Amino acid sequence: MLHNKWQTSPTVKTVKCVHTNAEKYKVNTALTAGKMYEVKNETEEFIFVIDNTGKVGGYYKDYFEL
């Protein structure tokens, strides 16, 4: 269970949140537009960052400026 160690793993890179305009999900409570976030893991479609709740969350890449 590798995802259990993401909270304490080293940061891969930092990305800037560009917008929180989600069609389906409520993203504006966990992300803030214009804020920098630490990336803990990345897949082809998602980025896993430490969000405003202090936990690792997975979000679509289109919310971020890579």
Backbone as a ProteinNet text record, in pm:
[ID]
protein_1_A
[PRIMARY]
MLHNKWQTSPTVKTVKCVHTNAEKYKVNTALTAGKMYEVKNETEEFIFVIDNTGKVGGYYKDYFEL
[TERTIARY]
83.1	0	87.5	135.8	227.1	161.1	31.8	-36.4	-42	-22.1	-21.7	101.6	206.7	331.4	346.2	248.5	259.2	265.8	200.6	198.1	339.4	422.7	557.3	665.6	628.4	727.3	778.7	897.3	951.3	864.7	864.5	786.1	850.6	769	818	843.7	746.7	757.3	644.7	641.1	530.9	458.6	326.7	244.7	152.1	107.2	17.5	-124.2	-220.5	-361.2	-409.4	-465.6	-508.4	-654.7	-740.2	-882.8	-943.9	-1062.3	-1136.3	-1277.3	-1294.7	-1425.3	-1449.6	-1506.1	-1531.1	-1672.5	-1689.2	-1821.2	-1901.2	-1833.7	-1903.9	-1874.8	-1755.5	-1713.6	-1693.3	-1692.9	-1671.9	-1523.8	-1451.8	-1307.5	-1267.6	-1352.2	-1314.2	-1299	-1340.4	-1319.6	-1183.1	-1121.8	-992.9	-877.3	-904.6	-799.4	-831.2	-727.3	-741.3	-668.5	-738.4	-677.6	-563.8	-449.3	-332.6	-235.2	-270.9	-184.7	-96.1	24	117.7	94.6	101.8	80.1	195.7	228	333.2	277.2	340.8	298.5	367.6	287.6	341.9	347.6	257.7	257.3	182.1	209.7	147.5	121.4	3.6	-28.5	-56.1	-101.8	-128.9	-242.6	-341.7	-460.1	-471.6	-411.7	-429.5	-298.2	-309.5	-198.8	-244.3	-157.9	-187.5	-107.6	-178.7	-115.5	-165.4	-90.3	-139.6	-227	-357.2	-452.1	-474.6	-576	-602.8	-646.1	-687.1	-727.3	-605.8	-488.2	-367	-344.2	-430.6	-418	-388.6	-346.9	-318.5	-449.6	-473.2	-592.9	-554.5	-633.9	-608.9	-701.1	-644.4	-720.9	-679.5	-772.6	-739.8	-630.1	-547.5	-436	-479.8	-601.1	-642.9	-667.7	-666.1	-677.4	-544	-436	-302.2	-224.3	-129.7	-34.2	91.2	119.3	232.6	355.7
-118.5	0	124.8	155.5	267.5	401.3	414.3	541.7	582.2	490	523.5	602.9	599.2	669.4	800.8	838.1	960.5	1084.9	1086.4	1203.5	1241.7	1143	1168.9	1152.5	1113.9	1095.4	1229.9	1232	1358.6	1415	1545.3	1613.4	1593.8	1556.2	1535.4	1670.4	1760.5	1895.8	1978.9	2106.4	2191.7	2243.7	2257.4	2306.7	2415.5	2500.5	2610.3	2576	2594.6	2572.2	2689.7	2660.3	2764.6	2801.7	2702.3	2729.1	2616.7	2642.3	2541.3	2524.4	2552.3	2540.9	2396.8	2317.8	2177	2159.3	2070.3	2041.7	1950.5	1854.1	1748.4	1744.1	1779.1	1763.6	1898.5	1900.1	2022.8	2036	2107.4	2119.6	2245.8	2348.1	2476.6	2472.5	2367.6	2356.6	2297.7	2227.6	2162.3	2230.6	2309	2379.5	2527.9	2609	2753.4	2796.1	2867.8	2914.9	3010.5	2991.4	3076	3025.4	2921.7	2868.2	2756.6	2744.7	2639.3	2515.6	2398	2272	2176.1	2094.4	1994.4	1867.9	1821	1699.5	1580.4	1482.2	1362.3	1245	1242.9	1138.5	1191.2	1132.7	1178.3	1058.9	1057.3	955.2	1026.4	951.3	1008.8	1111.4	1088.4	1173.1	1256.8	1210.3	1274.1	1321.7	1420.1	1465.2	1450.1	1394.6	1376.8	1479.2	1573.1	1683.4	1688.5	1758.6	1788.5	1912.6	1895.3	2004.3	2086.7	2172.1	2261.9	2188.3	2063.8	1986.5	1928.7	1934.6	1880.3	1734.6	1677.9	1537.8	1529.9	1412.5	1393.1	1366.1	1442.7	1426	1416	1341.5	1326	1414.8	1490.1	1585.1	1573.8	1608.6	1610.9	1713.1	1686.5	1775.4	1910.8	1921.1	2047.3	2157	2126	2229.5	2298.1	2243.8	2291.3	2337.7	2426.8	2471.4	2388.4	2303.1	2211.9	2275.5
0	0	0	-114.6	-132.5	-100.8	-128.8	-106.8	40.4	132	274.2	314.3	234.8	265.4	189.3	106.2	27.2	113.9	227.8	314.6	359.3	386.8	437.7	331.3	210.6	104.5	55.2	-6.8	-58	-170.8	-182	-284.9	-421.2	-520.6	-656.8	-724	-713.3	-768.9	-709.4	-740.6	-697.5	-820.7	-808.1	-918.1	-865.7	-957	-921.7	-966.8	-878.5	-912.4	-997	-1112.8	-1205.2	-1182.5	-1158.8	-1137.4	-1053.4	-1000.7	-924.5	-980.2	-1107.6	-1172.7	-1215.6	-1127	-1155.6	-1208	-1304.5	-1358.6	-1266.6	-1207.1	-1136.4	-986.6	-945.8	-807.5	-740.3	-608.4	-532.3	-500.4	-583.3	-572	-496.4	-497.1	-438.3	-287.2	-219.3	-75.1	-42	-138.1	-114.5	-185.3	-289	-363.4	-368	-378.6	-392.2	-517.9	-604.8	-728.8	-697.3	-761.7	-743	-637.7	-565.2	-459.5	-514.4	-458.6	-497.7	-410.5	-472.6	-402.1	-428	-328	-338.3	-402.1	-508.8	-576.9	-511	-469.8	-406.9	-504	-601.7	-704	-825.8	-940.9	-1064.2	-1154.8	-1216.1	-1315.3	-1446.9	-1544.2	-1675.3	-1670.2	-1583.1	-1578.3	-1450	-1342.3	-1211.5	-1151.2	-1061.1	-978.1	-833.3	-750.2	-609.2	-530.2	-466.4	-395.5	-251.5	-167	-32.7	-46.2	-28.1	-51.3	75.6	75	187.8	314	303.1	420.5	492.9	429.7	488.8	455.9	372.8	332.7	183.6	137.9	-3.7	-76.6	-181.6	-263.6	-409.5	-486.8	-629.6	-710.7	-803.9	-884.4	-1030.2	-1119.7	-1262.2	-1287.2	-1385.9	-1417	-1471.1	-1524	-1583	-1480.4	-1352.8	-1248.5	-1221.3	-1275.2	-1241.2	-1362.7	-1337.1	-1438.6	-1420.4	-1517.4	-1504.7	-1549.7
[MASK]
++++++++++++++++++++++++++++++++++++++++++++++++++++++++++++++++++

